[in-house]
Amino acid sequence: MNIAEQPKLKFLGVDIIKLTFETEKPLVPETKFDLNIKPKVFYPKDNIRVFKIIFELGIKADNFFSLDLIALGSFEFDRDVNDEERKKLANINAPAIVFPYIRSFVSTLTSNLGNITGNIVLPTQFFDGILEEIKESNDDLSKID
């Protein structure tokens, strides 16, 4: 019985490519905030070894503050892979690898804002299912290619 070696997936890091923060007044303790997270995937047509995970994250506490960011996680395989393998690893593993970096970034940023927001620690997230696929880059995601 021959067991095929799986391709090795290399995580190349996370880049924050857009950050917007607006505040009206310091956050009152115990204020609830809305969290919106949308991971997406981008597969460059010219290189089947790489893909990008794009996280659009929004945090909003009405009448207090809003924080929006776009983060880009980059991945590369050690060899050519078929489309099925690439999509399987992108949908299952990649969001779980990228999210802790975003979570840490938000925690550090908000703790450095002092009393404006206090330290916001995002809850652990589980990503399940097929990610929306970005076919072409747009203005906000111009650094993808």
N, C-alpha and C positions, 0 to 999 in steps of 0.2 A: 504494500500500500504506500503510495507516494503522497506526502502531505505538502501542499504548496505553501511557500513562505508568503506571509501577508506583507503588503507594502508598509514601509515605515512612514509614519506621519510626523513631520517636524513642525512645531509651533514656532512661528517667527516673531511673535509679539503682537501687542495691541497699540494702535495709534488713536488718540482722540483727535478727530478731524473737525469737530464743531462743538462749541460749548456756548450756551447762552444761559445767563443767570440774571433774574430780575427780582427785586424785592420791594415790598411796600412798607413793611414794618417787621420788627423782630418776631420770630415765631413764639407763640405761647406754648409752654410745655403741654404735652398730651394732645396737641392738635393733630388731627388725622390728615394725612396727605394721600393723594392719588398717585399711583405708580403705574406707568404704561411702558411696557417693554416689547419691542418688536424685533426679533432677530431675523435677518434675511441672509441669503447666500448669493455670491457672485462667482461664476465660473468663467474665467477668461477663455475666449475662443482659441487663442493662439498658443496656449500652454496647458495641457491636460494634467500637469503635475501640481498645479497650484489652484487654490480657491481662497476666497475672502468671506468672512462672516461680518456682517454689518449689523450693529446693534443701534437701534434708535430708542433712546430712553428718555422718558419725561417724568418729572416729579413736580407735583403742584399742590400747594396748600392755599386754597382760596383766601384772598385778601392778605396773604402773607408773602409767598414767594413762588417762583417757578424756575425749574432747572431743566434744560434740555441738552442732550448731547448725542453725538453720533460717534461711535467707536468702531474701529476697523481692526479685526483680527485676521492675521495672515498665516496661511498654512502651505506646506509644500511636501509632496511625496518624494521618496528617494528614487523612484523609478516611474515610468509611465504606468498609468492605471486606466482601466476602462471606466466609462461613465457611471456604471452601476456602483462600482467600488467607491469612487470619488463621492457620489451623492450619499451613499450609505454612511460613510465616515463624517461627511459634512453635516448631515442631519442629526446624527446620534451623538457624536463626540464633541464636535467643535464648539457648539454653544456652551456646553458645560466647561470647556477649557477657558473660554474667553470671559465668561461672566464674572468669575472671582476678581479679575483685574479691574473690571468696571466697578464692581462693588467696592473694592479697596480705594479706587480713585474718588468715588463719591463720598466715602467716609472721610478720607483725608481732606478733600476740598471743603466739605461742610464743617468739619471740626476746626479748620483754619479760618472760617468765617466768624468765629466767636459766637455772640449771642443772636446773630441773625437767624440761623437755622438750628444751631446746636449740632451735635454729631449725628448724622443720619446713617444708620446701618441698614442697607437694603436686605430684605429677607432672602433666604436661600430660594433659588428658583429651579424648577425642573422643566426642561424643555423636551417636549414630546411631539413627534409628528414631523411632517415634511415642512421645511422652511420655504417661505416665499422666495422665488428666484428672481433676482434682478437681471434683466436681459441687457440693458444698456446703462451706462453711468449717466447721472444727471448732474446738475450744478453742485449740489451739496456733496455728492460722492465723486467728485472729479479726480480725487487722489487714488481711486481704486485701481486703475490700470497700471 
